[in-house]
Amino acid sequence: MGAIAAIPEAVTQTLRSVDRAFKNSVAVMIAGVSWLERQLERRRSRIALMELSDELLKDIGLSRADAHREAARPFWD
């Protein structure tokens, strides 16, 4: 009877491990998507910076060269 009672416990432990691994995988995927969203927002901001007029750039203390330099940066930077 002891061996049979141990089977459900082993199954329960295995299911808990699988559940933990699944939750960790989901958390990693969510973190990855969040990171990508932030990087894409940076890229959109850099593109928007390039669309500003020279006067608006001057108002925020940037030159056209500064805007070009910022826009040329990779999205992950």
N, C-alpha and C positions, 0 to 999 in steps of 0.2 A: 504494500500500500504506500510506503514511503517514496518509492520511485515514481509511482503514478502521480502522487501529490506534487512531486518536484517538476513534472512536465508543465503544468499550467504556470508555475512560477518562472520557469525558463522562458516560456512563450511571452509572459508578461514583461520580463526584463528585455527580451529582444524587441518587443513592440515599443517599449519606452526608448530604447536606443535608436530605433528607426524614427520615432517621433521627434526625438532631440535632433537627429541628423537632418531631418526634413525642415524643422524650424530654423536650424542654423543655415541651411541652404537658402531658404526663403529670405532670411535676414541679410545674407550676403548679396543676394540678387537685388533686394530693395536698396541696400547701400550703394550698389553699383549703378542702379538707375538714378538715384539721387545725385551721385557724383556726376554722371553724364548730363543730367539736367542743369546742374550748376555750371558745368563747362560750356554747354551750349548757350546758356544765358550770357556768359562772359563773351562768347563769340558774337552774339547778337548785339551786345553793348558796344563792342569794338567796331562792328560794321556801322552801327548808328552814329558813332563818333565820326566816322569818315563822311557821313552825310551832312554833318554840321557845316555851316558857312564859316568862312575865316573870321567873321565878326563874332559869331557865337563861340568859336574856339578861343578867340582872344579874351572874351568875357570870362571864360573859365580858366584862363591862364595857360592855354596850350597853343602851340603853333601847328601849322599844317604838317610839318615834319614830325612833331610829337604824335599827331593823330595817325600818320602813316606808320610810324614805328610801333605804336600800340596795336594797330590793326594787323600788322604783319606777324604778330606773336601767335604761336600755335594755340589752339583752344584750351589745351591742358595746362598752359603756362599762366 
